[in-house]
């Protein structure tokens, strides 16, 4: 599934980021293939907030559609 | 190749270059101040300053760099940081202990560059408060460089860092990456250059005639894995409890609570800046101090010098005099407003609220071909369009920059203008305020939507780090407010003086009447305003608030007031922002925006006049 379908509180693992430019930048912030993060908030119709421990990243909804993830557990 | 060619920093022979590097908002500036004793701008939003501050530490030179997540060229900040870091002799890497997994990526990259590195593990109090324990000694061993725990804002550990600065060591580079690097290192001057070539940095690929290796992702992944491995070894007790500050962060993001919070914040800003400062404070500074004491004083001096009915008297101390009108406007009217505005901006920046506003407004701005980051130049625009136009650089694509620049130039009134507008519209009551707001918002939405449709290409998406919510330090906020106000005054005062000279010239030569008459068909028939309103429009080209203030002298009906305020708001931005617009955008784009706002202002003003009057 894609990231925009993730639900708040879900633990997810990143499978692939289908945007070349963002993919490289995302690795630096800890989002890469195999990284486990949680969906900590979702702004209705707006960005998805991913949390990795105390680190948080806001990802635009359209971009989230280009990020493939799997739900853990 | 040499360091800092673009920066023009004078580095004495034999002096070492000590470079401060770190992610955004890790407290770099506090270290910079402690080492050099000079203040620099501290900002909580990634990417609001691209300047490099530098100072002295003993005989050596200390250079600050913009906060970055890694050394590469994804944006201006990174290019500047790269330029400084790559030729540094000692790197003081400031790390936010609470965000170790994010910050260590840069640390490992610096170590892979083969630079002598010392790490200041900052914000250790945050770590303790969150119930986390970090094995500092083990971290130091794994990295191969000294690691000093610090709480910089309380001054803890700073002396230790100073003492150990020259103990910086070349750390344990990533063996997998070094294997790739081996062949390149022999062909270039510095290992740092070799690393950037390996990571496909265009600047160094071109400089040394290498072709892309397409290994960057692989290198980044190896580095990321190394970070994760280190984290798993050094973080002993990881308590994942939600702190109050984290909860507050979520409340700011969730629209149900976030929009009311934003509304309250904006309302407080309006009450303080628009009502208290623009009314009470400006009443004292402009009327009592400047017009009551200062102007009569200057007029007296010049009347004695030149007589009170000469051109020179009028040029210096007359109605539009350089020494009367200019200081009264700049110091009496503008300065209190600008101080008020920058004070709030600094609070928003330093508290970490600004990126959350960006996330919250992402959806709305997407209708206009912008992402949430564009809220920064837009909010800044309410302070000063000139400054806001410069910050459109932080937007991802050319089309976003054009859209944001056009919206700023056309629809956003700057703080000085806002004060005058608020002062004129407030006595008219809610109905006219509503007409004004709806018209301006309508033009904003229409312009944004049309540009989004017309301009080719695609806009970039929101992808930002949300810094933790922090209590802003009041001393820092005050310093920042003053620095920015001072910069603004330095920039604005000569333009005001120029404006005063031009207006005096026009009025002395009767050209003002000629221009008034030339525009009279427009102003009188189309906008249905008195022909003297043309004065305000002419002055508006010099500075927008100048123009708005010119309207206060006219006797207008409420309808005429709204029409003239709408026209003056949409009207061409001030000379300073036009200059910046031409600098930042291409000539064709800047000219289109400039003329476009001219036409839009009169068209919308005319339509409104047709409906209302």
Boltz contact constraints between the chains, C-beta under 6 A:
constraints:
  - contact:
      token1: [A, 22]
      token2: [B, 463]
      max_distance: 6.0
  - contact:
      token1: [A, 25]
      token2: [B, 74]
      max_distance: 6.0
  - contact:
      token1: [A, 27]
      token2: [B, 220]
      max_distance: 6.0
  - contact:
      token1: [A, 27]
      token2: [B, 224]
      max_distance: 6.0
  - contact:
      token1: [A, 28]
      token2: [B, 69]
      max_distance: 6.0
  - contact:
      token1: [A, 28]
      token2: [B, 70]
      max_distance: 6.0
  - contact:
      token1: [A, 28]
      token2: [B, 105]
      max_distance: 6.0
  - contact:
      token1: [A, 29]
      token2: [B, 102]
      max_distance: 6.0
  - contact:
      token1: [A, 30]
      token2: [B, 101]
      max_distance: 6.0
  - contact:
      token1: [A, 30]
      token2: [B, 102]
      max_distance: 6.0
  - contact:
      token1: [A, 32]
      token2: [B, 224]
      max_distance: 6.0
  - contact:
      token1: [A, 41]
      token2: [B, 250]
      max_distance: 6.0
  - contact:
      token1: [A, 41]
      token2: [B, 253]
      max_distance: 6.0
  - contact:
      token1: [A, 45]
      token2: [B, 363]
      max_distance: 6.0
  - contact:
      token1: [A, 46]
      token2: [B, 362]
      max_distance: 6.0
  - contact:
      token1: [A, 46]
      token2: [B, 363]
      max_distance: 6.0
  - contact:
      token1: [A, 47]
      token2: [B, 359]
      max_distance: 6.0
  - contact:
      token1: [A, 47]
      token2: [B, 362]
      max_distance: 6.0
  - contact:
      token1: [A, 47]
      token2: [B, 462]
      max_distance: 6.0
  - contact:
      token1: [A, 54]
      token2: [B, 98]
      max_distance: 6.0
  - contact:
      token1: [A, 55]
      token2: [B, 99]
      max_distance: 6.0
  - contact:
      token1: [A, 55]
      token2: [B, 102]
      max_distance: 6.0
  - contact:
      token1: [A, 56]
      token2: [B, 466]
      max_distance: 6.0
  - contact:
      token1: [A, 57]
      token2: [B, 465]
      max_distance: 6.0
  - contact:
      token1: [A, 58]
      token2: [B, 359]
      max_distance: 6.0
  - contact:
      token1: [A, 58]
      token2: [B, 464]
      max_distance: 6.0
  - contact:
      token1: [A, 58]
      token2: [B, 466]
      max_distance: 6.0
  - contact:
      token1: [A, 59]
      token2: [B, 463]
      max_distance: 6.0
  - contact:
      token1: [A, 60]
      token2: [B, 362]
      max_distance: 6.0
  - contact:
      token1: [A, 60]
      token2: [B, 371]
      max_distance: 6.0
  - contact:
      token1: [A, 60]
      token2: [B, 461]
      max_distance: 6.0
  - contact:
      token1: [A, 60]
      token2: [B, 462]
      max_distance: 6.0
  - contact:
      token1: [A, 62]
      token2: [B, 461]
      max_distance: 6.0
  - contact:
      token1: [A, 63]
      token2: [B, 461]
      max_distance: 6.0
